[in-house]
Each structure stands twice: as C-alpha cells, then as structure tokens.
C-alpha cells in the first residue's frame, strides 16, 4: 500500500500512458484499493520487474533492473564478467554478490568471493 502522497501531478509517463492520462493521486488510490505498492502495480502491468524472493535473482529481473537486454546479461554471466552460475541449465545470480558487483563498478573476482567460475561448455571466452 502507498503511504502519504509523495508525488503530485502527472504520472502517465511512468506507466507508459499518454500524457495527462493518470495522476499520482489516482495511482495512489488504485494502490490503496488493491493493497499494493506502486512498484508492485508497475510489475503487475508488466512495466517493472517483480522482485524475486530468496537469495537468487533471475536474468530477466537483473536485465530490467540494469536496463540491459537479457541477451547482454546472459553474455556477461557466460563470460564470467558478473557473479552468476548455472544450476540444471538455469542461470542463478546471487543477490548479495550481484550488489557487491554493482558497488565495485562491475568488477568481479570469483576466487575471493567463493563462487565457482562457470566454464562455458561451448568453449567461448
């Protein structure tokens, strides 16, 4: 749910709608009625990634968060340029390691972080 109003005016561009379509007051009313946050409403509308629960994040979630294509995130993971590993063919991105990676400007040292470096079975660098 949304707390006290923090914004006023037009909210349209934040929801991918034509200018003047919806105000922050209307968004607040919708969120209060549904019992959700603005972020959850945007996720429900397909405009924002829904935060995953648990200690691991998905490639689609990380891609939306970084405003990159999923393909780029898969490439970073496959090349070992970001903290990620595969389990049963699905890339897993540890939440704590990801935020460490972001805080360090995209630099990552697997050995010092205790994560196995994933070897690409196709032999790509």
Protein Blocks (a to p, Z undefined) as FASTA:
>chain_A
ZZddfbgcjfklmnopaehkacfklmmmmmmmnopafklmmmmnopaccddedjbdcfkl
mmmmnopafklmmmmmmnopaccddeehiacddfklmmmmmmnnopacfklnopacdddf
klpZZ
